[in-house]
Amino acid sequence: MAGGRGMQQGATWGFFGLLAYIGAAVYFIGQSDGSFGGVIIGLLQAIVWPAYAVFGGLTALGV
């Protein structure tokens, strides 16, 4: 059952991805002003936070 085995291995990364999203959402919502729009923007930022991290890292390296 190769299909089930592959899904099991991918499930670990999915779990950590979910934890990372939840953590980022808590952070960005905590930084917002608490309004409905601020919460929505915080959730959207939580989706794309890896892009912020890569951009910040490349900027710090001077690339």
Secondary structure, 3 states (H helix, E strand, C coil): CHHHHHHHHHHHHHHHHHHHHHHHHHHHHHHCCCCHHHHHHHHHHHHHHHHHHHHHHHHHHCC
